Amino acid sequence: MLLHKKVTLASSPLLLALSWQFRDEPLAVCTCISGLAGLATWCIVPATVSTFKRAGLSGVDLAKPNRPVLAESMGVVAAMIYLVATFLFIPAQFQNWWTAQKQDTAAPPSLPASFVFPFGRLGEYLSALLSLQSMVFLGFADDVLDLRWRFKLILPTIASIPTLIVYYVGYGVTHVVVPVFMRRWLGTHIVELGALYYVYIGMMAVFCTNAINILAGINGVEVGQSIVIAVSIIVKDIAYLCTGNAEGEYYHLFTLYLLLPFVSVSAALYYWNVHPARVFVGDTYCYFAGMTFAVCGILGHFSKTLMLFFVPQILNFIYSAPQIFGLVPCPRHRLPKIAAGSPLSRTMVARIQGEIDATNAGAGSSGLSDTSSDESAEQPASGSRAASAAAADRGGIISRMHKSVSTAMVSFARARTKRSARPSGNLRASRTRSSRANSSTSASAYAGIYMVPSRTSLRGSKPLGILILRVYERLGLASIERNDRGEMVSVNNLTLLNLVLVRCGRLTESQLNRRILLIQSLNSVLAFLIRYRLSHVFYF
């Protein structure tokens, strides 16, 4: 039995028992339900891979030399399990009210029990789930229909309407505190924004859903950055609850109720999406994660603090603005590319060598070429000439294998993908199961594959875009190629992933992912420092 199934079978009864033991403590129940949701995601994701592939929901991993085909949009599995977990938590969230109703004997008999029910809190929770459910649906529609960018801006706005309505009815605060250095100019310490405040929080929902989607392209980076942000917010809420201050306690608990199951399902999905990925999360997860943070920031009343945790995403958006707004040509895929001088590891060399030997052995035994195979069609009819040609070809491939990811190896990988009937049933079953033991071998196989910044041509760039690129180059933020006349010909794609490669040199995909998560973690530390140590400089 696979590891994730063993752990799930062993842990599920314990979590169920703990949830019943602490049924009067909503936070403890939420933690147990979150653990169950994570275990369910851990098991269901690999079980649905073949189903998604049969439905045509699959994509090619462009960052691998053999271009494996992986199941896509698997974020919808984690999102649906998250929604089920949050639905199941609704009765437990109001357990204290049920207990108080049973013990309250002083209330007059004519007073209906629903009179004291916290409808406002239930409305906030349900509005958050409605916005999240709408965003999951819209994200999955984007994965299937490949919506245009204009819809990616409109749809999050529509999905955030339930949250904005509940905020208006339940809280309705639309003023902001003016920083100390601006109070002398404005003559006040509070500015009432009115309707503009709702425009701000609506735009925040749009930004959060798209910011994570923009900072993507390598295995694990979408889920990884979301986990770091969510854990940072959870630390903030737990630290506040430990102070014993009753003011605002409900809003911090509200955020925990939404983020604990989110971190659990995301961690399980990250297990399957981290390098080397077995699945793709798709736009569904990016929209789902962004809306989760937006809902927590709006209804938890910490929208400005939330933006501190999104500083890397904000910088990535600003850095990418010339391509996003059409000032510089923007290709469909801006992810880093494989370095031309990347050596293959011994595992991959042995794997490709075995495939070559099997191909040549089949050709030598038959002495005839298969008309459906382009490689076999070029082989001579004579057995001796076929053997000598195969040996020469094999020697040439092996000699180039240790130098770079050559064109011959890429062609061979594509041909191997076309010959889908060759793998045995056991090999297909092992690929379907996607066990962690096999993934460790794959990770070692890709250990020597380095990535470099991908580039885009500057043909058709706007004058303003060229000016911005000159500034980037002066600041060391862009790698620009010029022709013999000194004219700019190409530039690295303007994303944070490519920028890290520009500054740090070539890295493996796993190293690049760790660098991005390190940047996100250091930003969280800086956000805590600004919010709790330097805020008095600006607001007191």
C-alpha positions as a printed NumPy array, in Angstrom:
array([[  0.   ,   0.   ,   0.   ],
       [  1.259,   3.466,  -0.841],
       [  2.495,   5.84 ,   1.835],
       [ -0.306,   8.398,   1.546],
       [ -2.958,   5.69 ,   1.903],
       [ -1.271,   4.189,   4.957],
       [ -1.005,   7.56 ,   6.675],
       [ -4.613,   8.405,   5.851],
       [ -5.976,   5.141,   7.208],
       [ -3.934,   5.51 ,  10.389],
       [ -4.661,   9.194,  11.032],
       [ -8.32 ,   9.541,  10.083],
       [ -9.785,   7.664,  13.105],
       [ -7.588,   9.678,  15.443],
       [ -8.708,  12.998,  13.951],
       [-12.367,  11.933,  14.113],
       [-11.972,  10.958,  17.755],
       [-10.287,  14.264,  18.597],
       [-12.995,  16.274,  16.832],
       [-15.631,  14.526,  18.934],
       [-13.615,  14.863,  22.137],
       [-13.235,  18.644,  21.659],
       [-16.614,  19.229,  19.991],
       [-17.292,  22.192,  22.263],
       [-14.181,  24.009,  20.995],
       [-14.795,  25.291,  17.45 ],
       [-11.12 ,  25.996,  16.771],
       [-10.11 ,  22.449,  17.747],
       [-12.888,  20.996,  15.576],
       [-11.754,  23.182,  12.671],
       [ -8.2  ,  21.901,  13.088],
       [ -9.339,  18.263,  13.001],
       [-11.59 ,  18.814,   9.983],
       [ -8.704,  20.582,   8.252],
       [ -6.46 ,  17.583,   8.869],
       [ -9.083,  15.268,   7.397],
       [ -9.441,  17.539,   4.367],
       [ -5.692,  17.461,   3.814],
       [ -5.586,  13.662,   4.009],
       [ -8.506,  13.422,   1.58 ],
       [ -6.724,  15.72 ,  -0.881],
       [ -3.529,  13.715,  -0.522],
       [ -5.339,  10.52 ,  -1.572],
       [ -7.907,  11.797,  -4.089],
       [ -5.523,  13.847,  -6.266],
       [ -3.483,  10.866,  -7.567],
       [ -6.652,   8.784,  -7.874],
       [ -8.237,  11.279, -10.292],
       [ -5.227,  11.817, -12.553],
       [ -6.325,   9.289, -15.167],
       [ -9.877,  10.675, -15.123],
       [ -8.679,  14.187, -15.86 ],
       [ -6.42 ,  12.956, -18.652],
       [ -9.254,  11.036, -20.298],
       [-11.34 ,  14.199, -20.18 ],
       [ -8.611,  16.088, -22.039],
       [ -7.556,  18.125, -19.   ],
       [ -3.82 ,  17.657, -19.4  ],
       [ -0.813,  19.731, -20.356],
       [  2.84 ,  19.38 , -21.26 ],
       [  5.499,  20.281, -18.705],
       [  7.596,  22.639, -20.831],
       [ 10.344,  22.832, -18.196],
       [ 11.341,  19.183, -18.674],
       [ 13.464,  17.877, -21.573],
       [ 11.193,  14.878, -22.16 ],
       [  8.02 ,  17.016, -22.076],
       [  5.84 ,  14.771, -19.833],
       [  2.073,  15.092, -20.112],
       [  0.483,  15.794, -16.693],
       [ -3.088,  16.098, -15.507],
       [ -4.147,  19.735, -15.329],
       [ -6.656,  21.741, -13.258],
       [ -6.118,  19.512, -10.215],
       [ -6.632,  22.577,  -8.062],
       [-10.364,  21.995,  -8.453],
       [-10.021,  18.775,  -6.431],
       [ -8.39 ,  20.603,  -3.516],
       [-10.932,  23.441,  -3.791],
       [-13.931,  21.11 ,  -3.698],
       [-12.582,  19.228,  -0.69 ],
       [-11.987,  22.599,   0.987],
       [-15.593,  23.63 ,   0.377],
       [-16.887,  20.344,   1.772],
       [-14.752,  20.797,   4.895],
       [-15.973,  24.361,   5.465],
       [-19.596,  23.276,   4.963],
       [-19.185,  20.523,   7.557],
       [-17.702,  23.024,   9.993],
       [-20.765,  25.317,   9.979],
       [-22.631,  23.494,  12.824],
       [-19.46 ,  23.249,  14.919],
       [-18.779,  26.969,  14.516],
       [-21.982,  27.771,  16.414],
       [-21.681,  24.986,  18.953],
       [-21.438,  27.488,  21.804],
       [-24.815,  28.913,  20.832],
       [-26.424,  25.467,  20.819],
       [-24.977,  24.749,  24.264],
       [-26.137,  28.111,  25.622],
       [-29.668,  27.469,  24.391],
       [-29.842,  24.179,  26.266],
       [-28.518,  25.704,  29.499],
       [-30.436,  28.996,  29.341],
       [-33.409,  28.584,  31.679],
       [-33.789,  32.281,  32.52 ],
       [-35.06 ,  33.33 ,  29.112],
       [-38.835,  33.887,  28.869],
       [-40.72 ,  31.068,  27.128],
       [-42.254,  33.469,  24.608],
       [-38.81 ,  34.528,  23.346],
       [-37.984,  32.582,  20.167],
       [-34.707,  30.709,  20.197],
       [-33.675,  32.265,  16.873],
       [-33.719,  35.723,  18.456],
       [-30.24 ,  35.29 ,  19.913],
       [-28.737,  33.362,  17.016],
       [-25.712,  35.222,  15.512],
       [-27.172,  35.668,  12.026],
       [-24.58 ,  38.309,  11.205],
       [-21.69 ,  35.912,  11.715],
       [-23.453,  33.178,   9.772],
       [-24.037,  35.646,   6.934],
       [-20.361,  36.607,   6.845],
       [-19.252,  32.991,   6.757],
       [-21.742,  32.002,   4.053],
       [-20.91 ,  35.041,   1.925],
       [-17.23 ,  34.099,   2.088],
       [-18.022,  30.553,   0.962],
       [-20.272,  31.861,  -1.814],
       [-17.487,  34.067,  -3.16 ],
       [-15.018,  31.189,  -2.962],
       [-17.402,  28.759,  -4.64 ],
       [-18.055,  31.253,  -7.442],
       [-14.327,  31.782,  -7.967],
       [-13.655,  28.038,  -8.104],
       [-16.311,  27.665, -10.781],
       [-14.939,  30.585, -12.779],
       [-11.374,  29.329, -12.429],
       [-12.318,  25.9  , -13.703],
       [-14.152,  27.533, -16.605],
       [-10.942,  29.405, -17.419],
       [ -8.962,  26.151, -17.424],
       [-11.448,  24.504, -19.779],
       [-12.416,  27.447, -22.019],
       [ -9.187,  29.504, -21.822],
       [-10.917,  32.821, -21.161],
       [ -9.498,  36.105, -22.377],
       [ -7.783,  38.52 , -19.99 ],
       [-10.709,  40.927, -19.903],
       [-12.873,  38.244, -18.294],
       [-10.16 ,  37.481, -15.76 ],
       [-10.59 ,  41.046, -14.523],
       [-14.379,  41.112, -14.573],
       [-15.184,  37.714, -13.067],
       [-13.346,  38.194,  -9.727],
       [-15.191,  41.473,  -9.309],
       [-18.526,  39.7  ,  -9.735],
       [-17.502,  36.881,  -7.391],
       [-16.569,  39.374,  -4.644],
       [-20.013,  41.058,  -4.62 ],
       [-21.466,  38.822,  -1.837],
       [-18.509,  39.649,   0.381],
       [-18.771,  43.389,  -0.335],
       [-22.518,  43.408,   0.417],
       [-22.034,  41.678,   3.762],
       [-19.186,  44.065,   4.601],
       [-21.436,  47.034,   3.831],
       [-24.324,  45.714,   5.922],
       [-22.357,  44.314,   8.85 ],
       [-19.37 ,  46.642,   9.308],
       [-19.46 ,  49.436,   6.784],
       [-16.333,  51.308,   7.908],
       [-15.007,  53.273,   4.93 ],
       [-12.478,  55.615,   6.524],
       [ -8.697,  55.247,   6.679],
       [ -6.158,  56.561,   9.153],
       [ -3.806,  59.143,   7.663],
       [ -0.052,  58.61 ,   8.226],
       [  1.626,  61.027,  10.591],
       [  3.697,  62.801,   7.933],
       [  0.549,  63.587,   5.885],
       [ -1.669,  64.9  ,   8.68 ],
       [ -0.116,  68.366,   8.529],
       [ -1.038,  68.663,   4.855],
       [ -4.553,  67.216,   5.119],
       [ -5.394,  68.758,   8.485],
       [ -6.944,  65.558,   9.84 ],
       [ -5.942,  62.093,  10.97 ],
       [ -8.928,  60.284,   9.387],
       [-10.172,  60.503,   5.798],
       [-13.6  ,  59.222,   4.808],
       [-13.409,  57.485,   1.423],
       [-17.033,  56.457,   1.102],
       [-17.716,  54.526,  -2.104],
       [-14.036,  54.702,  -3.057],
       [-13.252,  52.312,  -0.234],
       [-15.461,  49.656,  -1.811],
       [-13.697,  50.271,  -5.106],
       [-10.407,  49.659,  -3.288],
       [-11.432,  46.365,  -1.681],
       [-13.049,  45.235,  -4.937],
       [ -9.8  ,  45.924,  -6.794],
       [ -7.956,  44.073,  -4.041],
       [-10.054,  40.975,  -4.779],
       [ -9.18 ,  41.255,  -8.483],
       [ -5.494,  41.733,  -7.717],
       [ -5.207,  38.811,  -5.277],
       [ -6.816,  36.351,  -7.681],
       [ -4.567,  37.369, -10.593],
       [ -1.333,  38.085,  -8.687],
       [ -0.735,  34.439,  -7.823],
       [ -1.644,  33.421, -11.358],
       [  0.961,  35.812, -12.81 ],
       [  3.75 ,  34.583, -10.528],
       [  3.659,  31.024, -11.875],
       [  5.392,  28.804, -14.387],
       [  7.464,  26.237, -12.482],
       [  6.532,  23.271, -10.336],
       [  5.22 ,  24.169,  -6.906],
       [  5.54 ,  27.947,  -7.012],
       [  1.799,  28.758,  -7.086],
       [  0.928,  26.499,  -4.165],
       [  4.15 ,  27.256,  -2.299],
       [  3.701,  31.019,  -2.217],
       [  0.054,  30.585,  -1.176],
       [  1.07 ,  28.368,   1.745],
       [  3.656,  30.903,   2.932],
       [  1.124,  33.756,   2.826],
       [ -1.56 ,  31.699,   4.572],
       [  0.787,  30.5  ,   7.317],
       [  1.931,  34.088,   7.875],
       [ -1.655,  35.228,   8.388],
       [ -2.328,  32.283,  10.718],
       [  0.711,  33.213,  12.816],
       [ -0.594,  36.768,  13.034],
       [ -4.017,  35.595,  14.222],
       [ -2.675,  33.093,  16.738],
       [ -0.303,  35.698,  18.165],
       [ -3.24 ,  38.06 ,  18.663],
       [ -5.384,  35.38 ,  20.324],
       [ -2.559,  34.543,  22.721],
       [ -2.581,  38.122,  24.042],
       [ -5.998,  37.52 ,  25.614],
       [ -7.452,  40.697,  24.142],
       [-11.165,  40.096,  23.556],
       [-11.508,  43.031,  21.153],
       [-11.505,  41.764,  17.589],
       [-11.147,  38.149,  18.681],
       [-14.02 ,  37.015,  16.468],
       [-12.407,  38.349,  13.285],
       [ -9.157,  36.545,  13.982],
       [-11.055,  33.312,  14.631],
       [-13.026,  33.896,  11.434],
       [ -9.773,  34.085,   9.472],
       [ -8.465,  30.931,  11.116],
       [-11.656,  29.057,  10.272],
       [-11.048,  29.804,   6.583],
       [ -7.267,  29.443,   6.411],
       [ -6.654,  26.272,   8.438],
       [ -8.417,  23.992,   5.921],
       [ -6.874,  26.008,   3.095],
       [ -3.332,  25.33 ,   4.327],
       [ -4.145,  21.663,   4.848],
       [ -5.473,  21.005,   1.325],
       [ -2.743,  23.192,  -0.188],
       [  0.007,  21.266,   1.598],
       [ -1.395,  17.994,   0.256],
       [ -1.627,  19.446,  -3.252],
       [  1.915,  20.813,  -2.97 ],
       [  3.147,  17.251,  -2.336],
       [  1.989,  16.282,  -5.832],
       [  2.83 ,  19.575,  -7.555],
       [  6.352,  20.223,  -6.259],
       [  9.283,  19.402,  -8.548],
       [  9.107,  16.987, -10.255],
       [  5.384,  17.626, -10.551],
       [  2.932,  14.787, -11.038],
       [ -0.013,  17.179, -11.599],
       [ -0.674,  20.78 , -12.584],
       [ -2.88 ,  22.917, -10.319],
       [ -4.253,  25.116, -13.116],
       [ -5.838,  28.555, -12.913],
       [ -8.537,  27.104, -10.656],
       [ -6.193,  26.938,  -7.694],
       [ -4.72 ,  30.389,  -8.35 ],
       [ -8.174,  32.005,  -8.358],
       [ -9.292,  29.93 ,  -5.387],
       [ -6.228,  30.896,  -3.332],
       [ -6.401,  34.575,  -4.279],
       [-10.084,  34.86 ,  -3.403],
       [ -9.466,  33.095,  -0.086],
       [ -6.941,  35.761,   0.882],
       [ -9.18 ,  38.568,  -0.393],
       [-12.174,  37.322,   1.6  ],
       [-10.077,  36.993,   4.756],
       [ -8.63 ,  40.476,   4.291],
       [-12.032,  42.102,   3.674],
       [-14.158,  40.356,   6.3  ],
       [-11.254,  40.024,   8.74 ],
       [-10.574,  43.774,   8.454],
       [ -6.85 ,  43.622,   7.731],
       [ -6.769,  44.529,   4.04 ],
       [ -3.743,  46.836,   4.431],
       [ -1.777,  44.215,   6.378],
       [ -2.664,  41.664,   3.705],
       [ -1.03 ,  43.843,   1.072],
       [  2.218,  43.699,   3.053],
       [  2.273,  39.928,   2.593],
       [  1.686,  40.425,  -1.149],
       [  4.72 ,  42.645,  -1.743],
       [  6.518,  40.055,  -3.978],
       [  3.364,  39.707,  -6.061],
       [  3.039,  43.504,  -6.273],
       [  6.651,  43.853,  -7.377],
       [  6.16 ,  41.065,  -9.927],
       [  3.119,  42.888, -11.319],
       [  4.999,  46.185, -11.565],
       [  7.992,  44.457, -13.159],
       [  5.709,  42.668, -15.65 ],
       [  3.636,  45.766, -16.46 ],
       [  5.364,  46.528, -19.812],
       [  4.368,  43.1  , -21.113],
       [  0.975,  42.982, -19.41 ],
       [ -0.111,  46.303, -20.949],
       [  1.321,  45.567, -24.392],
       [  4.288,  47.943, -24.329],
       [  6.612,  44.988, -24.943],
       [  5.635,  41.797, -26.809],
       [  4.224,  39.236, -24.396],
       [  4.375,  35.536, -25.417],
       [  1.807,  33.072, -24.15 ],
       [  4.328,  31.231, -21.961],
       [  6.883,  33.305, -20.07 ],
       [  8.307,  30.559, -17.877],
       [ 12.1  ,  30.057, -17.807],
       [ 13.605,  27.699, -20.375],
       [ 16.066,  24.831, -20.13 ],
       [ 19.684,  25.909, -20.369],
       [ 21.475,  24.845, -23.538],
       [ 24.463,  23.506, -21.565],
       [ 22.537,  21.499, -18.984],
       [ 24.094,  18.056, -18.494],
       [ 21.797,  15.093, -18.103],
       [ 22.015,  13.054, -14.932],
       [ 23.125,   9.43 , -14.946],
       [ 19.591,   8.211, -14.312],
       [ 18.201,   9.935, -17.405],
       [ 21.218,   8.887, -19.482],
       [ 20.62 ,   5.248, -18.521],
       [ 16.904,   5.572, -19.227],
       [ 17.386,   7.024, -22.708],
       [ 20.191,   4.547, -23.428],
       [ 17.854,   1.674, -22.561],
       [ 15.209,   3.037, -24.902],
       [ 17.793,   3.335, -27.709],
       [ 18.995,  -0.231, -27.141],
       [ 15.419,  -1.535, -27.207],
       [ 14.717,   0.359, -30.431],
       [ 17.853,  -0.93 , -32.15 ],
       [ 17.249,  -4.478, -30.957],
       [ 13.767,  -4.435, -32.426],
       [ 15.051,  -3.044, -35.723],
       [ 17.856,  -5.653, -35.967],
       [ 15.542,  -8.608, -35.276],
       [ 12.98 ,  -7.647, -37.88 ],
       [ 15.273,  -6.231, -40.55 ],
       [ 12.279,  -4.242, -41.826],
       [ 11.157,  -0.696, -41.11 ],
       [  7.767,   0.278, -39.706],
       [  6.038,   2.637, -42.103],
       [  4.285,   4.414, -39.228],
       [  7.555,   5.411, -37.505],
       [  9.669,   8.246, -38.873],
       [ 12.805,   6.918, -37.168],
       [ 12.436,   3.373, -38.488],
       [ 11.66 ,   4.591, -42.014],
       [ 15.156,   5.985, -42.308],
       [ 16.893,   2.692, -41.379],
       [ 18.488,   0.601, -44.183],
       [ 16.88 ,  -2.665, -45.183],
       [ 20.089,  -4.643, -44.769],
       [ 20.653,  -6.108, -41.323],
       [ 24.399,  -5.41 , -41.262],
       [ 24.008,  -1.869, -42.428],
       [ 21.2  ,  -1.352, -39.893],
       [ 23.405,  -2.643, -37.061],
       [ 26.349,  -0.454, -38.037],
       [ 24.126,   2.604, -38.468],
       [ 22.446,   1.946, -35.138],
       [ 25.814,   1.639, -33.38 ],
       [ 27.059,   4.868, -34.933],
       [ 23.868,   6.656, -34.063],
       [ 23.97 ,   5.343, -30.501],
       [ 27.577,   6.421, -30.068],
       [ 26.793,   9.894, -31.355],
       [ 23.854,  10.327, -29.013],
       [ 25.759,   9.093, -25.989],
       [ 28.654,  11.443, -26.685],
       [ 26.335,  14.419, -26.901],
       [ 24.253,  13.326, -23.949],
       [ 26.789,  14.485, -21.368],
       [ 27.263,  17.882, -23.009],
       [ 23.793,  19.378, -23.461],
       [ 20.119,  18.72 , -23.981],
       [ 20.6  ,  18.335, -27.705],
       [ 18.072,  18.346, -30.475],
       [ 18.52 ,  14.593, -30.966],
       [ 17.475,  13.873, -27.359],
       [ 14.42 ,  16.1  , -27.571],
       [ 13.387,  14.419, -30.838],
       [ 13.848,  11.024, -29.278],
       [ 11.696,  12.024, -26.279],
       [  8.919,  13.181, -28.587],
       [  9.118,   9.97 , -30.583],
       [  8.92 ,   7.976, -27.383],
       [  5.759,   9.873, -26.432],
       [  4.186,   9.054, -29.813],
       [  4.874,   5.347, -29.354],
       [  2.366,   5.161, -26.529],
       [  1.732,   1.478, -27.096],
       [  5.292,   0.488, -26.161],
       [  5.144,   0.801, -22.319],
       [  3.963,  -2.325, -20.563],
       [  0.858,  -2.493, -18.4  ],
       [  2.927,  -2.439, -15.211],
       [  4.671,   0.744, -16.33 ],
       [  1.364,   2.403, -17.127],
       [ -0.006,   1.389, -13.731],
       [  3.036,   2.786, -11.948],
       [  2.67 ,   6.085, -13.806],
       [ -1.008,   6.232, -12.875],
       [ -0.284,   5.578,  -9.234],
       [  2.435,   8.253,  -9.198],
       [  3.998,   6.973,  -6.025],
       [  6.446,   9.067,  -4.059],
       [  9.12 ,   6.39 ,  -4.405],
       [  9.099,   6.709,  -8.176],
       [  9.084,  10.491,  -7.908],
       [ 12.363,  10.45 ,  -5.999],
       [ 13.97 ,   8.707,  -8.967],
       [ 12.501,  11.319, -11.288],
       [ 13.858,  14.085,  -9.096],
       [ 17.367,  12.665,  -9.331],
       [ 16.944,  12.326, -13.082],
       [ 16.221,  16.042, -13.427],
       [ 18.911,  17.108, -10.948],
       [ 21.314,  18.288, -13.639],
       [ 18.773,  20.235, -15.714],
       [ 19.346,  23.967, -15.291],
       [ 17.065,  26.822, -16.236],
       [ 17.856,  30.223, -17.712],
       [ 15.644,  33.25 , -18.394],
       [ 13.371,  32.903, -21.395],
       [ 13.483,  35.768, -23.879],
       [ 11.109,  37.651, -26.139],
       [ 11.774,  39.648, -29.291],
       [ 11.478,  43.416, -29.076],
       [ 10.069,  43.745, -32.58 ],
       [  6.925,  45.861, -32.374],
       [  7.701,  47.33 , -28.934],
       [  6.251,  50.723, -28.045],
       [  8.634,  53.661, -27.429],
       [  7.493,  53.825, -23.79 ],
       [  8.279,  50.125, -23.407],
       [ 11.793,  50.649, -24.807],
       [ 12.313,  53.501, -22.351],
       [ 11.228,  51.325, -19.429],
       [ 13.58 ,  48.576, -20.554],
       [ 16.463,  51.029, -20.628],
       [ 15.696,  51.91 , -17.015],
       [ 15.511,  48.216, -16.099],
       [ 18.859,  47.616, -17.768],
       [ 20.464,  50.524, -15.932],
       [ 19.204,  49.095, -12.636],
       [ 20.396,  45.589, -13.499],
       [ 16.855,  44.224, -13.72 ],
       [ 16.893,  43.103, -17.348],
       [ 19.181,  41.212, -19.704],
       [ 18.981,  42.864, -23.133],
       [ 20.611,  41.543, -26.297],
       [ 21.759,  43.981, -28.993],
       [ 22.772,  43.521, -32.61 ],
       [ 25.956,  44.829, -34.256],
       [ 24.447,  48.297, -34.587],
       [ 23.655,  48.531, -30.873],
       [ 19.904,  48.163, -31.326],
       [ 17.951,  46.201, -28.725],
       [ 16.87 ,  42.874, -30.185],
       [ 15.477,  40.822, -27.275],
       [ 14.957,  40.936, -23.522],
       [ 14.234,  38.379, -20.851],
       [ 10.55 ,  37.901, -20.131],
       [  9.581,  40.279, -17.355],
       [  8.638,  37.99 , -14.478],
       [ 10.099,  37.527, -11.023],
       [ 11.159,  33.988, -11.943],
       [ 13.249,  35.219, -14.857],
       [ 14.563,  38.125, -12.797],
       [ 15.91 ,  35.747, -10.145],
       [ 17.693,  33.832, -12.903],
       [ 19.089,  37.082, -14.342],
       [ 20.537,  38.021, -10.965],
       [ 21.547,  34.578,  -9.666],
       [ 22.545,  32.778, -12.849],
       [ 21.223,  29.434, -13.977],
       [ 19.442,  27.296, -11.368],
       [ 17.623,  24.001, -11.358],
       [ 13.853,  24.155, -11.204],
       [ 13.753,  23.04 ,  -7.585],
       [ 16.412,  25.602,  -6.639],
       [ 14.444,  28.355,  -8.364],
       [ 11.295,  27.354,  -6.515],
       [ 13.139,  27.455,  -3.195],
       [ 14.512,  30.917,  -3.992],
       [ 11.009,  32.233,  -4.672],
       [  9.655,  30.727,  -1.459],
       [ 12.614,  32.17 ,   0.443],
       [ 11.793,  35.619,  -0.943],
       [  8.166,  35.142,   0.091],
       [  9.164,  34.035,   3.602],
       [ 11.598,  36.927,   4.107],
       [  8.875,  39.3  ,   2.952],
       [  6.561,  37.911,   5.638],
       [  9.201,  38.614,   8.274],
       [  9.543,  42.143,   6.924],
       [  5.752,  42.538,   6.943],
       [  5.592,  41.596,  10.624],
       [  8.377,  44.058,  11.381],
       [  6.591,  46.892,   9.577],
       [  3.165,  46.094,  11.014],
       [  4.094,  45.568,  14.658],
       [  7.375,  47.455,  15.138],
       [  7.332,  50.369,  12.73 ],
       [  3.624,  51.163,  12.477],
       [  3.865,  53.701,  15.327],
       [  6.216,  55.753,  13.165],
       [  3.455,  56.264,  10.596],
       [  0.179,  56.125,  12.532],
       [  0.794,  57.222,  16.141]])
